[in-house]
Amino acid sequence: MTGTKLASVKLAVLLCITMTLGLSALAQTPSQVVTGKYQNPNQLAEQSWYKANTSAILTGTYYNFSSPKSITFDGEHIWVQHSGSNTGTSSQLDKVRSSDGALVGTFTIPGSTSAGNMAFDGVNIWAAEHDPSSSLIHQIRAADGAFVTSCNLGTNGLWPNTPVFDGTNMWVGTNLGFVVKYSPSSCSVICSANVGGRVYDEAFDGTNMWVTNFNNSTVTKISSSCVASTPVNVAGGPIGIVYDGTNLWTANQTGNTVSKIALPSLAVTSYSVGTLPQYIAYDGANVWVTNITSGTVNRVSTTAPLTQNTSFTTCGSTTSSPFNVLFDGAHVWVGCSTALGKM
């Protein structure tokens, strides 16, 4: 075969491979693409863009744990955190298979007594040490629950709250009003921003990180280089925040509302839910918000929030104090004060 013919064959093979990859991308499952919009890795890891299995929302399966308020999803398992301050020992993590609710492992975080909210980076679970004197976030290998290391986020990382993964790096908001971006592979801090008191939660839109500022009742956009934009006013002390692919939604504790922040206009519209809303999750059609005093979860349609806004009792009673919430692709899971609820 001559050099010219060989080059032509190689080019043809390359074109075939390219076309095949393109068709494969178009044929992705619902966990990978929704109405032509590709997810960032954090959304894919938590499978938060599936349509909800709303026909089974009241199955009422409950798992009794000690203060399982913090939960996260690794694509197959629900991870449940129990602070050592509640158990009298090191902070404990339980690994629950989401398909059948089986407890498949229990692990501890050495030296931790106040491990708080968690995130999954595709390989590891990250648990913030929610203590005013701590700047640590703990790394636990999801495959076997082995403790890997604790990253020190420095002075700006004191009193960490919720970690979020952007596909490459981790971001952590703190009770002292900072947001810290760090490398999960090296633990090195990349940059940080000061947006005011109590950053409870963050949401990544594929380009920027959006954070709730409880004390100032605002939401702030932070660029990849940690430059903060002018805050958006969201009345009522926002805590949880989620991105639905088009808009942002917040759970507002003191306002007893959820707010939609339209992008890019930043117009804010609020809707009533239960008492003292905490965290919020998205299922592809609705946002779900926990109401800690009501013992309920509200399901609010993202397309018809005025007419499709329903409240459900969760974790067995109206005194269950639901706190954190996530969607695993089929069911909504709720971390309550004494139980893990599956709806």
Disulfide bonds with the S-S distance in Angstrom:
Cys151-Cys187 1.86
Cys191-Cys226 2.02
Cys315-Cys336 2.03
